[in-house]
Amino acid sequence: MANHKSAEKRIRQIAKRTAINRARMSRVRTFVKKVETAIASGDKAAARDAFQLAQPELHRAITKGVLHKNTVSRKLSRLATRINAL
């Protein structure tokens, strides 16, 4: 439990930030899942379209500080490799 006014404020700020970051991560996961579903169905065109929509969302996660640059780079690389293998 917070003992100072500033500590109480930090608790409020952290709760707000956590909710925002959770929503952002949920969006990222949704877009990645759409790509993976398209890959699983074997439809290269649909997978490529879903990938084109997922890329900016993943890059936005970098700028907002939700994901690390290298993590996004690795995820995009692996998805692209799987799409090209179709």
N, C-alpha and C positions, 0 to 999 in steps of 0.2 A: 504494500500500500504506500502511496506517495505521501511524503511528509512535508513537502514544500509546494508552493504554488506553481513554480516552474516545472516541478516533476509531474504535477497533475496535468499541466499543459502538454508536456512531452507525451504522456500517455494518450491524450486525445489526438495529438498529431500522428503518433505511430498507428493508432487504430484507423484513422482516416487513410493514411498512406498504405497500410496493409490491405485495406479493402480495394483501393485503386489498383495496387499491384496484382492482387488476386484476380481481378477482372481482366487485366491485361494478359496475364499468364493463361487464363481460361480462353481468351480470344486466340492466342498463339496456338494453344493445343488444338482448338477446334479447326483452325486452318491447316495445321499439319495432319490432323486426322483425315480431313477431306482429301489431301494428297495421297495419303497412305491407302485410303479406301479405293481411290481411283487406280492406284498401282495394283492393288489386290484384284480388282476387277479385270485388269489387263488392258484397259482402254488408255492407250498412250496419249491421245489427243486430250482427253478429259484430265488425265494426270498432269499434262503440261499446262493446261489452263488453270487447274487448281494450284499448281506450283507458282505460276505467275501471280496469283492472288496472295499466296502465302509469303512470298519474298518480302514485299513491303511491310507486312505485318511483323515479320521476324526482325527486320531492320529497325522498325519503330521500337521494338522491345529493347534494342541496344541503346537507342537515344534516350529512352525513358529510364534506363538503368535497371531494367528487370532482368535482362539476360546479358551475359558477357559476349563480347565481340567474337571471340574464338568459338564459343558454344554455338552461336548462330551460324558461323561459317561452317563448322563441322556438320550441323544438321542439314544445311542447304546442300552441302557437297554430297552427303550420303543420299539425300532424296533425289538429287539430280542424277547420280550414278544409277540409282534404281530405276528411274524413268528412262534413261538412255539404254538400259539393259532390256527394256520391253521389246 
